[in-house]
Amino acid sequence: MWNMEPVEVTARFDLDGKIIPLTFSWREKNYKVASVGRSWEDEAGRHILVMTPGDRIYQLVFIPAESLWYLHPLDSDRMPS
């Protein structure tokens, strides 16, 4: 599987069961989700593209079997260190 880092995510579920991430913590920093984009499911889990203020895009991955969230870097040049 590709490179993913564990993250802590605060999310809510709407009436249809759709997951809506609100915030996430990564590398000791908290990020607010400004908007939620495309989502899909595959053998790795539920993938959700999110945008934070400043127009940074991240891919969050929820793995139901583990009940854990991961972050998959999309553009390493734009990722804060």
Order of alpha helices (4+ residues) and beta strands (2+ residues): beta-beta-beta-beta-beta-beta-beta
